[in-house]
Amino acid sequence: MRVGLIAEGTYPYITGGVSSWIQTLISNLPEFEFEIYHLRPDSKKREVRYKIPKNVVRIHEVNIFGDFDPEIPEEANLSALTEITKAIVLSPKNVLVFIDTKNRSDRFERQRKDSPSRENPLEAQIVKEVVEKLLSMGVKEDWIGIITPYDDQVNLIRELIEAKVEVHSVDGFQGREKEVIIISFVRSNKNGEIGFLEDLRRLNVSLTRAKRKLIATGDSSTLSVHPTYRRFVEFVKKKGTYVIF
């Protein structure tokens, strides 16, 4: 169950009082997901004062006077993840993360003309933003590896990322490891087709390349047509960090 909670100018930017009560409430109800609606009178940036619990899936900034719109339209594709979501994904304690795109209208794969491969612009943008945040936190370029099963997605991600981070297909990481591995599963369609993702040897290689942290992104509504991927998503929900936005 997901709960919407309205905080009038308080949590998570003001400490004490109501904010402390909200933090305690959310922390003591891990079986529920929470979306926080932070009502504020202006557009000034504020510093988060609490360690956000894993079951907070999104924080909405709502300017009650209407002169500031913090929501970026999905079609603009300027930023796929909020700063709060990035903080949850990149927290050192969250070593296994799945970013689920199933609720996004722009989640679908596409195919280039005359190419048998696939690419997924939303997932590529998510990977880009995660990499940029990791680098800003001091993670070295050669500690990060990006794995995706499709060559066109490899090329798209390489076009987006300026840093010298390795981006390869599954075969490119056979027998190798990185401190942080980011996986883009790519497949997202209304027909539930996952192509050669059905080759579970590729999944095994992808999931076993990370030394310290594994971040995967994909559309669970497509991936879960296969029982192994469905079990993977359920495992992350129970034992890891599941993020949906």
Backbone bond lengths (Angstrom), bond angles and torsions (degrees), N, CA, C in turn:
res aa  C-N    CA-C-N  psi(-1)  N-CA   C-N-CA  omega(-1)  CA-C   N-CA-C  phi
1 M - - - 1.463 - - 1.525 109.69 -
2 R 1.334 116.43 140.73 1.457 120.89 177.59 1.529 109.51 -110.70
3 V 1.329 116.14 134.77 1.462 122.75 -176.10 1.522 109.49 -115.97
4 G 1.334 116.56 131.68 1.455 121.43 172.61 1.518 109.53 -93.75
5 L 1.337 116.75 128.69 1.462 120.90 -176.38 1.527 108.99 -126.28
6 I 1.323 116.65 123.42 1.467 122.10 -177.90 1.525 109.74 -94.01
7 A 1.335 115.94 124.60 1.467 121.76 177.69 1.527 108.00 -117.55
8 E 1.315 116.68 115.80 1.461 121.26 -175.93 1.527 110.21 -87.37
9 G 1.333 115.32 90.89 1.457 120.75 175.41 1.513 114.67 71.02
10 T 1.330 117.59 18.72 1.469 119.20 -175.12 1.527 111.39 -119.54
11 Y 1.295 116.52 -104.55 1.462 123.82 -174.32 1.530 112.01 -59.22
12 P 1.344 119.36 137.94 1.468 127.88 1.78 1.523 113.39 -101.67
13 Y 1.350 116.76 23.13 1.463 120.12 -172.23 1.526 113.77 -101.16
14 I 1.327 116.78 -15.52 1.462 121.90 178.45 1.526 108.01 -120.69
15 T 1.323 117.42 133.80 1.463 120.53 -177.90 1.525 111.42 -92.72
16 G 1.340 114.37 160.48 1.461 120.50 175.84 1.516 112.96 83.11
17 G 1.332 115.74 170.96 1.455 122.21 174.09 1.512 113.72 55.48
18 V 1.336 115.65 -127.16 1.460 122.16 -178.22 1.527 111.39 -60.00
19 S 1.326 116.76 -37.95 1.464 120.26 -179.27 1.523 111.50 -60.78
20 S 1.320 116.70 -43.39 1.467 120.14 178.43 1.521 110.91 -63.33
21 W 1.333 116.26 -38.58 1.463 120.40 178.13 1.523 110.55 -63.78
22 I 1.345 117.24 -42.64 1.466 121.29 179.10 1.521 110.61 -62.87
23 Q 1.336 116.69 -44.96 1.467 120.63 179.84 1.532 110.69 -59.93
24 T 1.317 116.59 -43.48 1.463 120.79 179.87 1.522 111.23 -66.42
25 L 1.332 116.25 -42.99 1.466 121.14 179.85 1.523 111.17 -58.71
26 I 1.329 116.82 -49.80 1.463 121.15 -177.31 1.524 110.79 -65.57
27 S 1.330 116.35 -43.13 1.468 120.67 -178.48 1.522 112.13 -63.55
28 N 1.328 116.82 -31.31 1.466 121.04 -177.87 1.525 113.65 -88.13
29 L 1.332 116.50 0.11 1.468 120.58 179.21 1.531 110.03 -126.48
30 P 1.329 117.73 61.26 1.470 120.40 -175.84 1.522 113.80 -65.08
31 E 1.344 117.23 -17.09 1.459 120.07 -179.55 1.529 112.52 -77.68
32 F 1.343 117.11 -8.90 1.458 121.67 178.67 1.527 110.23 -109.18
33 E 1.338 116.37 146.50 1.461 121.83 170.44 1.525 108.38 -95.89
34 F 1.336 116.38 144.05 1.462 120.86 -178.08 1.526 111.31 -123.40
35 E 1.325 115.21 138.32 1.460 121.74 166.26 1.527 106.68 -114.14
36 I 1.328 115.99 125.70 1.461 121.35 -178.30 1.526 109.53 -97.67
37 Y 1.321 116.33 130.72 1.462 121.86 174.76 1.529 107.20 -108.56
38 H 1.332 115.07 102.88 1.461 120.97 -176.58 1.528 108.88 -91.51
39 L 1.331 116.82 109.17 1.461 121.56 179.12 1.519 109.53 -86.12
40 R 1.330 116.42 130.70 1.463 119.54 -178.21 1.524 110.23 -144.04
41 P 1.337 117.66 157.81 1.463 120.84 -174.57 1.522 114.61 -90.01
42 D 1.341 117.95 -7.15 1.459 119.49 -176.01 1.524 109.57 -150.36
43 S 1.331 115.73 -175.71 1.463 120.81 -176.43 1.526 112.92 -106.14
44 K 1.322 117.70 15.56 1.464 120.52 -179.31 1.526 110.69 -65.61
45 K 1.333 115.59 140.02 1.455 120.12 177.63 1.521 110.00 -74.06
46 R 1.327 115.89 141.41 1.455 121.18 -178.91 1.520 110.35 -127.66
47 E 1.304 115.64 151.72 1.462 121.18 -179.74 1.525 110.19 -89.56
48 V 1.333 115.69 132.60 1.463 120.40 176.73 1.525 108.79 -68.70
49 R 1.335 117.00 127.39 1.460 121.76 -174.49 1.528 113.61 -104.21
50 Y 1.316 116.87 -2.23 1.461 120.12 -178.54 1.525 110.33 -123.94
51 K 1.316 116.05 154.17 1.452 121.73 170.14 1.525 106.96 -79.55
52 I 1.315 116.24 111.21 1.455 120.86 -171.28 1.533 110.44 -71.01
53 P 1.339 118.30 124.38 1.470 120.95 177.63 1.525 111.47 -61.06
54 K 1.330 115.90 153.73 1.460 120.78 -176.70 1.522 112.79 -64.36
55 N 1.334 117.98 -24.55 1.463 119.62 -177.12 1.528 113.01 -86.31
56 V 1.343 117.51 6.74 1.469 120.82 168.73 1.523 106.92 -88.13
57 V 1.325 116.84 109.75 1.460 120.39 -173.80 1.526 112.89 -91.42
58 R 1.342 116.32 -20.46 1.464 117.76 178.79 1.519 109.96 -165.05
59 I 1.332 115.77 146.63 1.463 121.83 173.18 1.525 107.76 -120.68
60 H 1.329 115.81 121.75 1.458 121.59 -179.89 1.526 109.11 -98.35
61 E 1.318 116.65 130.16 1.463 121.71 174.91 1.528 107.97 -93.64
62 V 1.320 117.82 119.44 1.464 121.55 -176.41 1.524 109.18 -122.21
63 N 1.334 116.04 111.52 1.462 120.95 176.79 1.524 108.45 -85.08
64 I 1.316 116.87 113.32 1.466 120.55 -172.71 1.526 112.90 -70.54
65 F 1.351 117.84 -14.42 1.459 119.85 179.07 1.524 112.68 -96.42
66 G 1.322 116.16 -3.06 1.454 120.16 167.71 1.504 117.96 77.20
67 D 1.343 119.62 8.70 1.463 119.20 -178.67 1.519 112.47 -95.72
68 F 1.335 116.12 8.75 1.469 119.64 -179.05 1.512 108.90 -144.80
69 D 1.312 116.42 126.15 1.463 121.10 179.53 1.518 108.79 -113.18
70 P 1.334 118.32 102.23 1.452 120.40 -176.47 1.516 114.26 -77.74
71 E 1.326 117.49 -14.05 1.454 119.86 -176.81 1.523 110.14 -81.92
72 I 1.317 117.45 123.51 1.458 122.27 176.06 1.516 108.07 -89.33
73 P 1.321 119.01 124.73 1.462 119.33 179.68 1.516 111.04 -56.30
74 E 1.322 116.53 141.36 1.459 120.02 -179.32 1.519 111.17 -58.75
75 E 1.331 116.45 -36.06 1.455 119.70 -176.33 1.519 111.67 -64.16
76 A 1.344 117.64 -26.92 1.459 120.56 -179.25 1.520 111.26 -69.96
77 N 1.336 116.22 -30.51 1.463 122.65 176.01 1.523 112.10 54.94
78 L 1.346 117.06 32.87 1.454 120.30 -179.85 1.518 111.32 -79.92
79 S 1.310 116.61 -32.39 1.457 120.51 178.39 1.514 108.25 -151.08
80 A 1.317 116.58 121.46 1.458 120.10 -177.87 1.519 111.62 -83.61
81 L 1.338 117.33 -31.08 1.458 121.65 -174.03 1.523 110.84 -120.30
82 T 1.325 117.02 139.92 1.455 120.82 173.37 1.524 109.21 -75.26
83 E 1.322 116.21 163.58 1.462 119.99 178.45 1.525 111.38 -63.27
84 I 1.326 116.61 -34.80 1.461 119.92 178.06 1.523 110.25 -64.74
85 T 1.340 116.16 -43.95 1.462 119.76 178.55 1.518 110.77 -61.67
86 K 1.333 116.73 -42.25 1.463 119.91 178.28 1.525 110.82 -60.91
87 A 1.336 116.09 -40.17 1.465 119.60 179.75 1.523 111.09 -62.43
88 I 1.334 116.34 -39.71 1.464 120.25 178.30 1.524 110.32 -66.91
89 V 1.328 116.34 -47.23 1.465 121.39 -177.80 1.523 111.44 -61.16
90 L 1.334 116.76 -40.31 1.457 120.87 -171.17 1.519 114.24 -97.97
91 S 1.311 118.14 3.22 1.460 119.93 175.73 1.525 109.58 -57.11
92 P 1.336 118.56 130.62 1.472 121.02 -178.08 1.524 113.93 -56.00
93 K 1.323 117.40 -27.70 1.467 119.37 -178.29 1.530 112.23 -77.34
94 N 1.337 117.00 -16.85 1.460 120.66 -179.77 1.529 109.06 -94.09
95 V 1.323 116.33 90.50 1.464 120.83 -171.24 1.525 112.73 -89.70
96 L 1.318 117.47 -15.91 1.462 121.99 177.02 1.519 108.10 -130.31
97 V 1.336 116.26 115.66 1.464 121.25 -173.14 1.528 109.80 -131.04
98 F 1.335 115.62 136.82 1.466 120.24 170.53 1.517 108.44 -123.83
99 I 1.341 116.13 121.21 1.462 122.52 177.40 1.525 107.13 -97.67
100 D 1.318 116.17 110.64 1.464 121.97 -173.71 1.528 109.86 -94.41
101 T 1.321 116.09 124.39 1.467 121.07 -177.90 1.527 112.98 -97.80
102 K 1.325 118.50 8.04 1.467 121.10 -167.95 1.526 114.39 -60.18
103 N 1.324 118.47 -22.36 1.463 120.83 -179.00 1.523 113.63 -92.44
104 R 1.321 117.48 -0.53 1.464 120.84 -177.71 1.528 110.76 -90.12
105 S 1.319 115.89 135.08 1.464 119.77 178.77 1.526 111.99 -73.44
106 D 1.337 117.18 -18.34 1.468 121.34 -178.75 1.526 111.98 -103.56
107 R 1.325 116.87 25.96 1.466 120.81 -173.26 1.526 114.07 -83.15
108 F 1.329 118.49 -11.79 1.456 120.39 -165.89 1.529 113.67 -75.09
109 E 1.322 114.33 148.89 1.459 122.50 174.60 1.520 110.02 -68.89
110 R 1.325 115.74 166.15 1.458 120.03 172.73 1.526 108.61 -145.38
111 Q 1.314 115.25 163.98 1.459 121.43 -176.68 1.519 109.11 -126.43
112 R 1.318 116.20 127.14 1.455 120.47 178.88 1.529 110.10 -72.33
113 K 1.312 114.95 153.04 1.460 120.26 179.48 1.524 110.26 -59.65
114 D 1.308 115.58 132.66 1.470 123.51 177.47 1.528 112.84 65.40
115 S 1.333 117.43 20.73 1.462 120.40 177.94 1.522 109.61 -120.08
116 P 1.328 117.58 133.98 1.468 120.27 176.47 1.526 112.24 -81.61
117 S 1.339 116.47 -8.08 1.456 121.63 -175.13 1.527 110.95 -83.16
118 R 1.327 116.42 -177.76 1.465 122.70 179.11 1.526 109.34 -134.48
119 E 1.340 115.55 156.16 1.456 121.44 172.15 1.517 108.49 -142.68
120 N 1.336 115.67 159.17 1.460 120.94 -178.22 1.528 108.28 -137.91
121 P 1.335 117.60 100.90 1.469 121.09 -175.03 1.526 114.23 -59.73
122 L 1.334 118.15 -39.32 1.462 119.71 -179.70 1.524 110.73 -63.67
123 E 1.316 117.16 -46.70 1.461 119.76 179.42 1.527 111.20 -64.06
124 A 1.326 117.02 -36.87 1.463 119.94 177.28 1.525 110.73 -62.69
125 Q 1.335 116.70 -39.73 1.465 120.89 178.05 1.526 111.00 -66.38
126 I 1.325 116.96 -40.39 1.467 120.72 177.20 1.521 110.10 -60.59
127 V 1.324 116.41 -46.56 1.470 120.78 179.28 1.523 110.26 -59.47
128 K 1.318 116.67 -45.05 1.471 121.38 179.37 1.526 111.03 -56.94
129 E 1.329 116.94 -48.05 1.460 120.40 -176.71 1.526 111.77 -67.88
130 V 1.320 116.73 -37.37 1.466 119.96 177.47 1.526 110.33 -64.63
131 V 1.320 116.81 -43.76 1.468 120.69 179.20 1.525 110.58 -62.30
132 E 1.320 117.17 -45.96 1.465 120.32 -179.66 1.523 111.25 -60.16
133 K 1.326 116.32 -39.93 1.465 119.79 179.77 1.523 110.68 -69.12
134 L 1.328 117.35 -40.83 1.468 120.55 177.41 1.525 110.74 -59.11
135 L 1.318 116.61 -45.28 1.465 120.70 -179.45 1.522 111.14 -64.41
136 S 1.331 116.84 -37.78 1.467 120.23 179.24 1.523 111.70 -67.88
137 M 1.336 116.43 -21.68 1.462 121.83 178.58 1.530 112.04 -87.27
138 G 1.328 116.59 -1.98 1.457 120.00 177.32 1.511 115.45 100.55
139 V 1.334 117.23 3.27 1.462 120.28 177.03 1.533 108.42 -71.47
140 K 1.314 117.38 132.27 1.462 121.59 -176.87 1.527 110.93 -74.72
141 E 1.329 114.87 150.04 1.462 120.19 -178.81 1.522 112.34 -56.79
142 D 1.343 116.08 -42.40 1.463 118.46 -175.48 1.526 113.23 -80.19
143 W 1.326 117.25 3.25 1.464 121.11 173.05 1.528 111.46 -88.94
144 I 1.339 116.55 -12.20 1.464 121.64 -172.51 1.525 110.30 -107.47
145 G 1.314 115.95 135.39 1.458 121.57 173.63 1.517 110.41 -130.27
146 I 1.323 116.31 140.63 1.466 121.57 179.42 1.523 108.36 -118.12
147 I 1.326 115.62 126.11 1.461 121.78 -178.89 1.522 109.27 -118.74
148 T 1.315 115.89 132.33 1.459 120.72 174.58 1.521 108.01 -147.74
149 P 1.318 118.98 143.43 1.463 120.17 -171.26 1.524 115.45 -76.97
150 Y 1.333 117.94 -12.24 1.460 119.91 -172.83 1.531 111.50 -115.65
151 D 1.327 115.58 134.78 1.465 121.09 -177.31 1.526 112.36 -61.30
152 D 1.333 117.60 -38.30 1.465 119.11 -179.94 1.526 111.37 -65.89
153 Q 1.331 117.38 -32.70 1.464 120.02 175.99 1.527 110.29 -71.23
154 V 1.323 117.14 -37.12 1.462 120.80 174.05 1.526 109.66 -55.84
155 N 1.319 116.57 -48.24 1.464 121.01 -177.83 1.523 111.82 -66.40
156 L 1.336 116.87 -39.98 1.461 120.44 -179.70 1.526 110.90 -64.07
157 I 1.320 116.94 -44.58 1.466 120.49 179.66 1.522 110.55 -64.84
158 R 1.317 117.18 -40.73 1.466 120.24 177.75 1.523 111.50 -61.48
159 E 1.331 116.86 -34.98 1.462 120.59 177.97 1.528 111.63 -67.04
160 L 1.336 116.68 -33.13 1.463 121.05 -175.82 1.523 113.21 -82.57
161 I 1.326 116.74 -31.93 1.466 120.55 -172.82 1.525 110.40 -97.33
162 E 1.324 115.84 122.22 1.460 120.55 -179.94 1.528 111.93 -82.87
163 A 1.317 116.82 -28.00 1.462 120.85 -177.35 1.530 110.51 -68.27
164 K 1.325 115.15 158.05 1.464 121.31 179.42 1.526 109.91 -85.81
165 V 1.321 114.01 69.71 1.462 121.90 178.88 1.526 107.86 -106.89
166 E 1.316 116.58 135.60 1.462 120.41 -178.72 1.523 111.35 -70.01
167 V 1.329 115.06 128.68 1.461 122.16 175.56 1.523 107.10 -127.09
168 H 1.329 116.53 119.78 1.457 119.80 -176.74 1.524 110.59 -143.04
169 S 1.313 114.50 164.27 1.457 120.08 168.09 1.527 108.18 -73.09
170 V 1.308 115.91 175.64 1.463 120.24 -178.61 1.527 110.99 -56.93
171 D 1.324 116.76 -42.26 1.462 120.77 -177.83 1.525 112.12 -61.64
172 G 1.332 116.75 -29.74 1.459 120.70 -178.45 1.513 113.87 -69.88
173 F 1.339 117.34 -17.05 1.462 121.06 179.86 1.524 112.56 -109.88
174 Q 1.311 117.04 8.96 1.457 120.13 178.26 1.529 109.97 -58.73
175 G 1.337 117.08 124.25 1.459 121.53 177.57 1.510 115.05 77.86
176 R 1.338 118.79 7.97 1.466 122.16 -178.45 1.518 110.40 -125.36
177 E 1.344 116.21 159.91 1.456 121.60 -178.93 1.527 110.27 -135.99
178 K 1.339 115.26 159.14 1.460 123.24 172.70 1.525 108.30 -136.94
179 E 1.320 116.29 158.30 1.464 119.92 177.46 1.528 110.70 -61.01
180 V 1.333 115.72 -43.80 1.468 121.64 179.92 1.525 108.43 -125.09
181 I 1.313 115.91 128.04 1.466 121.33 175.78 1.524 108.72 -116.79
182 I 1.337 115.12 134.03 1.464 122.04 175.68 1.527 107.36 -117.34
183 I 1.326 116.36 127.53 1.461 121.48 -178.36 1.526 109.89 -114.05
184 S 1.320 116.05 132.11 1.466 121.94 170.24 1.522 107.48 -112.93
185 F 1.338 117.01 114.89 1.461 120.78 -176.97 1.535 113.10 -78.69
186 V 1.324 117.56 -21.36 1.474 125.17 172.23 1.533 114.18 75.58
187 R 1.333 118.10 -52.52 1.458 119.54 -168.68 1.525 112.66 -67.17
188 S 1.328 115.13 123.56 1.461 122.91 177.86 1.517 107.54 -155.54
189 N 1.316 116.27 109.59 1.458 120.76 -176.97 1.520 109.55 -156.32
190 K 1.312 116.08 166.19 1.462 121.06 -176.56 1.527 112.78 -81.70
191 N 1.330 116.59 -8.79 1.464 120.26 -177.56 1.525 112.97 -96.47
192 G 1.329 117.45 -3.78 1.454 120.02 -179.28 1.514 113.26 68.32
193 E 1.327 117.32 31.59 1.463 121.52 -179.52 1.528 109.65 -93.72
194 I 1.330 116.91 128.33 1.467 119.82 179.83 1.529 112.83 -118.47
195 G 1.332 117.36 2.98 1.459 120.24 173.43 1.518 112.78 57.05
196 F 1.351 115.67 -137.52 1.458 117.35 -176.06 1.525 113.76 -79.80
197 L 1.334 117.38 9.27 1.467 118.81 167.05 1.525 110.45 -63.54
198 E 1.322 115.96 -17.03 1.463 119.89 176.90 1.527 111.97 -66.22
199 D 1.328 116.81 -17.88 1.465 120.71 174.92 1.527 107.55 -75.28
200 L 1.315 117.21 98.75 1.461 121.86 -172.15 1.523 113.04 -70.44
201 R 1.323 117.37 -13.42 1.467 118.96 174.15 1.526 110.12 -64.20
202 R 1.319 116.76 -35.25 1.467 120.70 177.52 1.524 110.74 -66.65
203 L 1.324 115.95 -40.59 1.464 119.48 177.35 1.521 110.48 -63.18
204 N 1.313 116.75 -42.71 1.464 120.96 -179.83 1.528 111.22 -60.08
205 V 1.330 116.74 -44.53 1.467 120.24 178.21 1.529 110.18 -62.13
206 S 1.328 116.98 -45.67 1.465 121.20 -177.07 1.524 111.94 -60.47
207 L 1.326 116.50 -43.24 1.463 120.67 -173.53 1.522 113.32 -79.28
208 T 1.318 117.69 -10.35 1.473 119.76 -174.97 1.526 112.98 -114.09
209 R 1.337 117.96 18.37 1.466 120.50 -179.30 1.526 112.94 -95.62
210 A 1.334 118.28 -11.68 1.468 121.30 -174.57 1.523 111.42 -89.96
211 K 1.342 116.23 134.11 1.457 121.07 175.62 1.526 111.63 -86.08
212 R 1.346 116.71 -39.86 1.469 119.91 -173.16 1.526 114.37 -122.64
213 K 1.334 116.91 -33.86 1.470 118.18 -173.69 1.519 109.84 -149.63
214 L 1.333 115.23 135.23 1.458 121.96 177.66 1.525 108.87 -123.19
215 I 1.331 115.56 124.00 1.464 122.00 177.19 1.523 107.44 -121.51
216 A 1.317 117.05 122.74 1.465 121.17 178.23 1.519 109.24 -121.47
217 T 1.326 115.98 147.53 1.456 119.61 175.24 1.518 109.50 -134.48
218 G 1.329 115.23 140.84 1.453 120.22 -178.87 1.517 111.03 -177.86
219 D 1.305 114.77 176.42 1.465 122.44 179.86 1.525 108.35 -99.49
220 S 1.323 116.95 104.79 1.467 120.15 -175.91 1.523 112.29 -65.06
221 S 1.332 117.68 -25.87 1.461 119.34 -179.55 1.526 111.37 -67.45
222 T 1.330 116.97 -28.09 1.464 121.21 174.42 1.520 111.12 -87.84
223 L 1.322 116.73 -49.11 1.466 120.68 -176.28 1.525 112.39 -60.52
224 S 1.329 116.67 -34.71 1.466 120.34 -172.50 1.520 113.96 -74.27
225 V 1.328 117.71 -0.24 1.465 118.36 172.26 1.528 109.82 -66.23
226 H 1.338 115.86 -22.52 1.468 120.38 176.68 1.525 108.21 -98.38
227 P 1.318 118.73 129.61 1.472 120.71 -174.21 1.527 114.20 -60.07
228 T 1.325 118.20 -32.69 1.466 119.79 -179.05 1.522 110.98 -68.32
229 Y 1.325 117.31 -42.91 1.463 120.17 177.78 1.526 110.49 -68.01
230 R 1.325 116.04 -35.64 1.465 119.15 177.12 1.525 110.53 -62.75
231 R 1.328 116.98 -41.11 1.466 120.44 177.86 1.525 111.18 -66.95
232 F 1.334 116.52 -35.48 1.466 119.80 177.74 1.529 110.58 -61.97
233 V 1.330 116.84 -46.93 1.468 120.25 179.78 1.528 110.31 -62.34
234 E 1.320 117.57 -43.05 1.464 120.90 179.39 1.527 110.98 -64.46
235 F 1.324 116.78 -36.95 1.466 120.30 178.17 1.526 110.47 -63.44
236 V 1.336 116.79 -43.76 1.466 119.79 179.23 1.525 110.37 -63.13
237 K 1.322 117.18 -40.09 1.466 120.20 178.99 1.529 111.29 -59.74
238 K 1.334 116.61 -36.79 1.465 120.87 -176.32 1.525 112.78 -86.12
239 K 1.333 116.75 -40.02 1.460 120.37 -170.43 1.530 114.18 -113.60
240 G 1.313 116.98 -17.60 1.456 120.10 -176.22 1.515 112.17 -117.41
241 T 1.323 115.70 -145.12 1.465 122.26 -179.49 1.517 108.55 -122.51
242 Y 1.323 115.84 113.09 1.459 122.33 -178.11 1.521 108.34 -104.47
243 V 1.331 116.33 123.25 1.464 121.61 -176.74 1.520 108.40 -121.58
244 I 1.325 116.79 125.86 1.457 121.52 175.06 1.518 107.90 -127.90
245 F 1.324 116.48 139.32 1.465 119.15 -175.05 1.510 110.79 -143.81
